[in-house]
């Protein structure tokens, strides 16, 4: 009898800790977006914000814009706010949308649909992703300067340096999570850095929390990972052979829907996470 219950324990433990996940495609937008790099859910406005680079990823050409997509995949407007320079990651706090725009963070008044402020980031050349904590502190990564900056009261200061190639950011309580060239790092309030997971493809880009300790991670080259609390990883899709990119994702934690910008594919693809 004891052996029987021990076997049951091992069986159910293997189910719990060996759980696998999958992504089921729900829809994709028309290919009328303009090199979409980032998707951000805005439930209050019943839409998904999309950053359109519309040109080269490192060029200040004024062609970039922010678009809006409905939750059924309809593109509501391609150029909701225009005049940006290769916009990438986004985050919002109250009624303001913060956008990483190469060497500065652009602040958009969401209700007025217009740019109200430009926050320069000293020395920045390739600002990439943004995360905003509950207090309104903005964090922005610079992939090519190997840094993360912090913005408080509209002033940017250096927060982390000597990284390998930081991109995706996510704020959770007092922890800042950073995707750094194939690794997922956690950074506490004292700036102590711990490696959560590593060994992913070097172009790690999008980062979203599913539940405590578990994340969805995309690599720009076309891979999507599920990262578990023990640091193990499961590949959810690998589109590298199809040359379909997967940039900075959006995620609905309640409905478990992942929104993937395809960059040169000029569309957003929505997947149900199972």
C-alpha positions in Angstrom: 0.0 0.0 0.0 2.8 2.4 0.9 4.5 1.7 -2.4 1.2 2.4 -4.2 0.8 5.8 -2.7 4.4 6.6 -3.4 3.9 5.8 -7.0 0.8 8.0 -7.1 2.8 10.9 -5.6 5.5 10.5 -8.3 2.8 10.3 -11.0 0.9 13.4 -10.0 4.1 15.3 -9.3 5.3 14.6 -12.8 2.0 16.0 -14.2 2.3 19.2 -12.1 5.9 19.9 -12.7 6.1 18.5 -16.2 3.2 20.5 -17.6 3.5 21.5 -21.2 1.8 24.5 -22.9 0.8 25.3 -26.4 -0.2 28.3 -28.5 -3.4 28.1 -30.6 -3.7 30.7 -33.4 -6.9 32.8 -33.1 -6.5 35.5 -35.7 -4.1 37.8 -37.5 -4.5 41.3 -38.7 -4.3 42.5 -42.3 -0.7 43.3 -43.4 -1.3 47.0 -43.3 0.7 47.7 -40.2 4.1 49.3 -40.8 6.9 47.2 -39.3 5.1 46.6 -36.0 7.6 46.2 -33.2 5.6 46.2 -30.0 2.0 45.4 -28.9 0.6 46.7 -25.6 -2.9 45.9 -24.3 -5.0 49.0 -23.3 -8.1 47.4 -21.7 -9.4 50.8 -20.7 -9.6 51.8 -24.3 -10.6 48.4 -25.6 -7.6 48.2 -28.0 -4.1 47.1 -28.5 -1.5 49.8 -29.1 1.0 49.0 -31.8 4.3 50.7 -32.4 5.1 51.0 -36.2 8.7 51.6 -37.0 7.9 52.2 -40.7 11.5 52.3 -41.9 14.9 51.4 -40.5 15.0 50.3 -36.8 17.8 52.7 -36.0 17.0 55.8 -38.2 15.5 59.1 -37.0 13.3 59.7 -40.0 10.0 60.9 -38.4 8.1 58.1 -40.2 7.2 56.1 -37.0 3.8 56.0 -35.5 1.5 54.3 -32.9 -1.5 52.4 -34.2 -4.5 50.8 -32.6 -5.9 47.2 -33.2 -9.2 45.8 -31.9 -9.3 42.6 -29.9 -10.8 40.8 -32.8 -7.9 41.6 -35.1 -9.3 44.6 -36.9 -6.9 47.4 -37.5 -8.7 50.5 -36.1 -6.1 53.0 -37.2 -2.6 52.7 -38.4 -1.3 56.1 -37.6 -3.1 57.1 -34.4 -0.1 59.3 -33.4 2.6 59.9 -35.9 6.0 61.8 -36.2 8.1 59.3 -34.2 11.5 57.8 -34.9 11.6 54.0 -35.1 9.3 53.6 -32.0 9.6 50.3 -30.1 8.6 49.3 -26.6 5.7 51.0 -24.8 4.2 51.3 -21.3 1.5 53.4 -19.8 0.7 55.0 -16.5 -2.6 56.6 -15.8 -3.4 58.6 -19.0 0.1 58.7 -20.5 1.7 56.3 -23.0 5.5 56.1 -22.9 7.3 55.1 -26.0 10.9 54.2 -26.5 12.0 56.3 -29.5 15.8 55.6 -30.2 17.4 58.3 -28.0 14.4 59.6 -26.1 11.2 58.5 -24.5 8.1 60.1 -26.1 5.1 60.8 -23.8 1.7 60.7 -25.4 -1.5 62.0 -23.8 -3.9 59.1 -24.6 -7.1 61.0 -24.4 -5.8 63.9 -26.6 -3.9 61.5 -28.9 -0.9 63.7 -29.1 2.7 63.9 -28.1 3.1 66.1 -25.0 6.7 65.6 -24.0 10.1 64.3 -25.1 12.3 62.9 -22.4 16.0 62.7 -23.5 18.1 59.8 -22.3 21.7 60.9 -22.2 24.0 58.8 -24.5 21.2 56.6 -25.7 21.3 55.3 -29.3 18.9 52.3 -29.4 16.2 52.5 -26.7 14.2 49.3 -27.1 11.7 48.3 -24.4 9.8 50.0 -21.6 8.3 48.9 -18.3 6.4 51.0 -15.8 6.0 50.1 -12.2 2.9 50.8 -10.0 4.4 54.1 -8.8 4.9 55.4 -12.3 8.6 54.9 -12.5 9.6 54.2 -16.1 12.4 51.8 -17.0 13.8 51.8 -20.6 16.5 49.5 -22.1 19.2 50.5 -24.5 20.3 47.4 -26.3 23.3 48.8 -28.0 24.6 50.7 -25.0 24.1 47.6 -22.7 22.2 49.8 -20.2 18.8 50.3 -18.5 17.7 53.8 -17.5 15.2 54.8 -15.0 12.8 57.8 -15.4 11.4 59.6 -12.4 9.7 63.0 -12.6 10.5 63.1 -16.3 14.3 62.9 -15.7 16.2 59.9 -16.9 19.2 58.4 -15.0 21.4 55.4 -15.5 20.0 52.4 -13.6 22.0 49.3 -14.9 25.0 49.1 -17.1 27.5 46.5 -18.3 24.8 44.2 -19.5 25.1 42.1 -22.7 22.3 43.4 -24.8 19.1 44.2 -22.7 15.8 44.4 -24.4 12.5 43.1 -22.9 11.6 44.5 -19.5 8.8 43.7 -17.0 8.0 45.2 -13.6 6.5 42.9 -10.9 6.2 44.4 -7.4 9.8 45.4 -6.4 11.5 43.3 -9.1 12.5 44.4 -12.6 12.9 41.5 -15.0 15.3 42.0 -17.9 15.8 40.0 -21.0 19.6 40.2 -21.7 20.8 38.5 -24.9 19.3 35.0 -24.3 19.0 35.2 -20.5 16.2 36.3 -18.2 17.4 38.3 -15.2 15.7 39.5 -12.1 16.9 42.7 -10.5 15.7 43.6 -6.9 15.4 47.0 -5.3 19.1 46.9 -4.3 20.1 46.1 -7.9 21.1 42.5 -7.0 20.9 40.5 -10.3 19.9 36.9 -10.4 19.6 34.7 -13.5 16.1 33.2 -13.8 16.7 31.3 -17.0 19.4 31.3 -19.7 20.3 29.4 -22.9 17.6 31.1 -25.1 18.3 32.4 -28.6 20.3 35.7 -28.4 17.7 38.0 -29.9 15.3 37.7 -26.9 12.8 40.5 -27.2 9.3 40.3 -25.7 8.7 39.5 -22.0 5.3 39.0 -20.3 4.4 37.3 -16.9 1.9 34.5 -17.1 1.7 33.7 -13.3 4.2 34.2 -10.5 7.5 32.8 -11.6 6.4 31.9 -15.2 6.9 33.9 -18.3 6.3 34.1 -22.1 9.5 35.2 -23.9 9.9 35.9 -27.6 13.1 36.1 -29.6 13.0 38.5 -32.5 14.4 35.8 -34.8 11.1 33.9 -34.6 11.0 31.8 -31.4 8.6 31.9 -28.5 9.4 30.3 -25.2 7.5 29.4 -22.0 9.8 29.9 -19.1 8.9 28.0 -15.9 9.7 28.8 -12.3 12.6 26.4 -12.1 14.3 28.1 -15.1 13.4 25.4 -17.6 12.1 26.3 -21.0 9.6 25.0 -23.5 9.6 26.2 -27.1 6.0 27.2 -28.1 6.9 28.0 -31.7 9.9 28.4 -33.9 9.3 30.3 -37.1 12.9 30.9 -38.0 12.7 28.7 -41.1 9.7 30.7 -42.2 11.5 34.0 -41.6 8.6 35.2 -39.5 9.8 37.5 -36.7 8.3 37.6 -33.2 9.0 41.0 -31.6 7.8 42.7 -28.4 4.6 40.8 -27.4 1.5 41.9 -25.6 -0.4 39.6 -23.2 -3.8 39.4 -21.6 -3.2 37.6 -18.3 -6.9 36.9 -17.7 -7.8 35.5 -21.1 -4.3 34.1 -21.6 -4.0 35.6 -25.1 -0.6 36.5 -26.6 -0.3 39.2 -29.2 2.8 38.8 -31.4 4.1 41.6 -33.7 5.7 40.0 -36.8 7.9 43.1 -37.6 8.6 42.7 -41.4 5.4 40.6 -41.7 3.5 43.8 -41.0 0.8 42.2 -38.9 -0.1 41.1 -35.4 -0.9 37.5 -34.7 -3.0 36.5 -31.6 -2.6 33.1 -29.9 -4.5 31.4 -27.1 -2.1 30.1 -24.5 -3.1 26.6 -23.2 
